[in-house]
């Protein structure tokens, strides 16, 4: 009897007759939900990309106007003229990212391991610099690193360690990182400025990852006779990897396109690609060349980021 | 939802169409969009040899109904009352005419400002400004592109007060479109504290003296920087060849490669010069006279090989909403008494006839400063950079930009 009931309850479907169409949910719902995001992408990403690409393929000047001629040679010209600045930007941004990681990881770990109020306070300290403008914070480093009565020089002098300031300058000069033994106006100052400015973007994702780390896993590792170093190597580090990946991306990408730090803290031989693009757009008014350079930078970063994310093998960011 | 679309989605779901080829399709759409683009110029097809200069459109003048003038100017370029932080000459103008002046210091750099207003002007829109002060070469460009309006001399009877040497300029003969606000020289400034007491007296010394290594800044204004160097090489900046220009660029490049030059700056060279981070730099006269008030030890040299002379000029942009009011404002500043008050504060050179006599009475110290009231000898050093065609401008600024950002 039970069998019979079960049998009749099953839908009987012969191959020939199509199933009664299920009442379809209204088709537009997912699209409507996607619309704001899509619109945002189209207005702020696709449209600028298309205009930039189009601009890069135009020829002309401001007086006569620019006409789309499909002049692809401009990309080759741009690369030929400005590859050192492109390379320099990627190298500076890379070093700054590694420095941020080295400084940010212990800090994020420390914050994540605090409790309650102390944790919140430390997080506020990380975010606090954002209350001041990026430009002003970078200019502050001008007066900190200045060799003429700068804060660092004064502080070291007060601690009777003034020789350290000169010594550091001389090391930079010896390494050909400073033309005259000054700390300000050297590649080191630029990289340091980048590191400082983008450090919070490294700390915050790292913190999120490390904060979610289950303490019991670390205890378990200890129970299994793992040394602290092994615990870090096999438990903490892999689990924090999503934070590392998103932190490095959030640091590297803006750092590579930055042009404030090198302008305010560097010299004429630390020019980064952002400065070149700025000057081509605003001063020379060579819009096609500037657009081509922007596109090259974009593609380079996109390529590097893709390779990196594949290599890091993480699906989940943050 | 169309049949095709469903088929496509099904294929996508089964992996028959990879995401990548779907993206390619999207890119195809993008390419179609590309073809429709293009940036409009001012005289398409006309080029530099266009027979007619495009003229700036005038808007319906709201001057009689709206009692305001919107004026954009460079920072710290007008008299300031130290107590109230107000601008006494502007307040007096308001009291006299009932016109309120919205004075904005948002003109930091000619190129930057041009980049800001060009899209509006090109699209035939009001820039929200009735007047601003552009440097000579930028005025030349604005006139060439038809972005500035002719000034109505009926509202500007003081036109006769413009000093003779500034009336017959190459880019605006008779001053129909532009009226000088202040003039000045570009020369060399130095901080003896940072140079170890050494005076910097020539461009050559600035570019080669190893005691200044890595602590020299030059200006991002191409005409000042290249002009000063070209004159030091014995060329005439009113009449030079491409080879002369390139030789000057090479000279600066040599100094740059040797690590002599720290950077290229706009208005912002003042602070590092005062502190000593910059030992010596190319600088504008008025700035240095102002800096010397706080730091009297600063030195200033007008190179005997020649210095550049420039003016910043009032212009009235296309579609300005309060043109007549702007003209009244310009006329007001061409009263010698008013200009004397401004010059006494900003320490640049007055373009208004009769200012010097008033300064002699009100502030003899300023009147005897050859950087503010230049004597014949000082003026003999001063030269004006020649006017450039659009093509020359692009070529030269490209070369200069490879130097500053390269």
Boltz contact constraints between the chains, C-beta under 6 A:
constraints:
  - contact:
      token1: [A, 27]
      token2: [B, 1]
      max_distance: 6.0
  - contact:
      token1: [A, 50]
      token2: [B, 30]
      max_distance: 6.0
  - contact:
      token1: [A, 50]
      token2: [B, 33]
      max_distance: 6.0
  - contact:
      token1: [A, 54]
      token2: [B, 34]
      max_distance: 6.0
  - contact:
      token1: [A, 54]
      token2: [B, 37]
      max_distance: 6.0
  - contact:
      token1: [A, 61]
      token2: [B, 390]
      max_distance: 6.0
  - contact:
      token1: [A, 61]
      token2: [B, 394]
      max_distance: 6.0
  - contact:
      token1: [A, 63]
      token2: [B, 41]
      max_distance: 6.0
  - contact:
      token1: [A, 63]
      token2: [B, 42]
      max_distance: 6.0
  - contact:
      token1: [A, 63]
      token2: [B, 390]
      max_distance: 6.0
  - contact:
      token1: [A, 64]
      token2: [B, 41]
      max_distance: 6.0
  - contact:
      token1: [A, 64]
      token2: [B, 44]
      max_distance: 6.0
  - contact:
      token1: [A, 64]
      token2: [B, 47]
      max_distance: 6.0
  - contact:
      token1: [A, 65]
      token2: [B, 40]
      max_distance: 6.0
  - contact:
      token1: [A, 65]
      token2: [B, 41]
      max_distance: 6.0
  - contact:
      token1: [A, 65]
      token2: [B, 44]
      max_distance: 6.0
  - contact:
      token1: [A, 66]
      token2: [B, 39]
      max_distance: 6.0
  - contact:
      token1: [A, 67]
      token2: [B, 38]
      max_distance: 6.0
  - contact:
      token1: [A, 68]
      token2: [B, 37]
      max_distance: 6.0
  - contact:
      token1: [A, 68]
      token2: [B, 38]
      max_distance: 6.0
  - contact:
      token1: [A, 146]
      token2: [B, 277]
      max_distance: 6.0
  - contact:
      token1: [A, 148]
      token2: [B, 275]
      max_distance: 6.0
  - contact:
      token1: [A, 148]
      token2: [B, 276]
      max_distance: 6.0
  - contact:
      token1: [A, 148]
      token2: [B, 277]
      max_distance: 6.0
  - contact:
      token1: [A, 179]
      token2: [B, 214]
      max_distance: 6.0
  - contact:
      token1: [A, 179]
      token2: [B, 259]
      max_distance: 6.0
  - contact:
      token1: [A, 180]
      token2: [B, 213]
      max_distance: 6.0
  - contact:
      token1: [A, 180]
      token2: [B, 214]
      max_distance: 6.0
  - contact:
      token1: [A, 185]
      token2: [B, 262]
      max_distance: 6.0
  - contact:
      token1: [A, 267]
      token2: [B, 262]
      max_distance: 6.0
  - contact:
      token1: [A, 268]
      token2: [B, 256]
      max_distance: 6.0
  - contact:
      token1: [A, 268]
      token2: [B, 261]
      max_distance: 6.0
  - contact:
      token1: [A, 268]
      token2: [B, 263]
      max_distance: 6.0
  - contact:
      token1: [A, 271]
      token2: [B, 405]
      max_distance: 6.0
  - contact:
      token1: [A, 275]
      token2: [B, 405]
      max_distance: 6.0
  - contact:
      token1: [A, 276]
      token2: [B, 405]
      max_distance: 6.0
  - contact:
      token1: [A, 279]
      token2: [B, 401]
      max_distance: 6.0
  - contact:
      token1: [A, 279]
      token2: [B, 405]
      max_distance: 6.0
  - contact:
      token1: [A, 282]
      token2: [B, 111]
      max_distance: 6.0
  - contact:
      token1: [A, 282]
      token2: [B, 112]
      max_distance: 6.0
  - contact:
      token1: [A, 282]
      token2: [B, 115]
      max_distance: 6.0
  - contact:
      token1: [A, 283]
      token2: [B, 111]
      max_distance: 6.0
  - contact:
      token1: [A, 283]
      token2: [B, 397]
      max_distance: 6.0
  - contact:
      token1: [A, 283]
      token2: [B, 401]
      max_distance: 6.0
  - contact:
      token1: [A, 284]
      token2: [B, 397]
      max_distance: 6.0
  - contact:
      token1: [A, 284]
      token2: [B, 398]
      max_distance: 6.0
  - contact:
      token1: [A, 284]
      token2: [B, 401]
      max_distance: 6.0
